[in-house]
Amino acid sequence: PSRFRARVLPEECIGCQVCLDRCYFGAIRMEGTEPRARIEEEKCLGCGLCTITCPTEAILLKEVQPPESIPV
């Protein structure tokens, strides 16, 4: 498991859905009347593929656990 999780900046998301195809874990869905990406945290493994794919840089990786807490 990663100590990171993806976060969406809704004001930057244009709803292009490119991230949906990149997430191998099904952790991203579109929601709202003007569809915006939303991360399902329990499915996100923090791999970062969505962050490098997003054309508007609307997805960031945030640290959710300190490195010491992850079992090796």
The 8 nearest C-alpha neighbors of each residue, nearest first, counted from 0:
[[1, 44, 2, 69, 45, 70, 3, 46],
 [2, 0, 3, 45, 44, 46, 4, 69],
 [1, 3, 64, 63, 62, 66, 0, 65],
 [4, 2, 62, 45, 1, 61, 63, 60],
 [5, 3, 45, 60, 61, 43, 6, 62],
 [4, 6, 60, 59, 45, 61, 58, 38],
 [7, 5, 59, 58, 60, 4, 38, 8],
 [8, 6, 58, 57, 9, 59, 37, 36],
 [7, 9, 57, 11, 10, 58, 12, 6],
 [10, 8, 12, 11, 7, 35, 57, 36],
 [9, 11, 8, 12, 57, 13, 7, 35],
 [12, 10, 57, 9, 8, 55, 13, 56],
 [13, 11, 9, 57, 14, 10, 35, 8],
 [14, 12, 15, 11, 35, 55, 34, 10],
 [13, 15, 35, 34, 16, 12, 36, 29],
 [14, 16, 13, 17, 12, 18, 35, 54],
 [17, 15, 19, 18, 14, 20, 36, 29],
 [16, 18, 19, 15, 20, 53, 21, 52],
 [17, 19, 21, 49, 16, 20, 53, 22],
 [20, 18, 16, 17, 21, 22, 27, 28],
 [19, 21, 18, 22, 17, 16, 23, 25],
 [22, 20, 18, 19, 49, 23, 48, 17],
 [21, 23, 24, 19, 25, 20, 18, 49],
 [24, 22, 25, 21, 20, 26, 19, 48],
 [23, 25, 26, 22, 42, 43, 44, 27],
 [26, 24, 27, 22, 23, 42, 19, 28],
 [25, 27, 42, 39, 43, 24, 38, 22],
 [28, 26, 38, 37, 25, 19, 39, 36],
 [29, 27, 37, 36, 30, 38, 26, 19],
 [28, 30, 36, 35, 34, 37, 27, 31],
 [31, 29, 34, 35, 28, 36, 37, 32],
 [30, 32, 34, 33, 35, 29, 36, 37],
 [33, 31, 34, 30, 35, 29, 14, 36],
 [32, 34, 31, 35, 14, 30, 13, 29],
 [35, 33, 31, 30, 29, 14, 32, 36],
 [34, 36, 14, 29, 30, 12, 33, 37],
 [37, 35, 29, 28, 27, 14, 30, 7],
 [36, 38, 28, 27, 29, 35, 7, 39],
 [39, 37, 27, 26, 40, 6, 28, 36],
 [38, 40, 26, 41, 42, 27, 43, 37],
 [41, 39, 43, 42, 38, 4, 26, 5],
 [40, 42, 39, 43, 26, 44, 38, 4],
 [43, 41, 26, 40, 39, 24, 44, 25],
 [44, 42, 40, 26, 45, 41, 4, 39],
 [45, 43, 46, 1, 0, 42, 4, 3],
 [44, 46, 4, 3, 1, 47, 43, 5],
 [45, 47, 44, 48, 1, 3, 43, 49],
 [48, 46, 50, 49, 45, 51, 60, 5],
 [49, 47, 50, 51, 46, 52, 21, 22],
 [48, 50, 52, 18, 47, 51, 21, 53],
 [51, 49, 58, 47, 52, 48, 53, 59],
 [50, 52, 48, 49, 53, 47, 56, 54],
 [53, 51, 49, 50, 54, 48, 18, 17],
 [52, 54, 56, 55, 50, 51, 49, 18],
 [55, 53, 56, 52, 57, 51, 17, 15],
 [54, 56, 57, 53, 11, 12, 13, 58],
 [57, 55, 53, 58, 54, 50, 59, 11],
 [56, 58, 11, 8, 12, 55, 7, 53],
 [59, 57, 7, 50, 6, 56, 8, 5],
 [60, 58, 6, 5, 50, 61, 7, 57],
 [59, 61, 5, 4, 3, 6, 62, 47],
 [62, 60, 3, 4, 63, 5, 59, 6],
 [61, 63, 3, 2, 64, 4, 60, 65],
 [62, 64, 3, 2, 61, 4, 65, 1],
 [65, 63, 2, 62, 66, 68, 3, 69],
 [64, 66, 67, 68, 2, 63, 62, 69],
 [67, 65, 68, 69, 64, 2, 70, 1],
 [66, 68, 65, 69, 70, 64, 71, 2],
 [69, 67, 66, 65, 70, 64, 2, 71],
 [70, 68, 67, 66, 71, 2, 0, 65],
 [71, 69, 68, 67, 0, 66, 1, 2],
 [70, 69, 68, 67, 0, 66, 1, 2]]
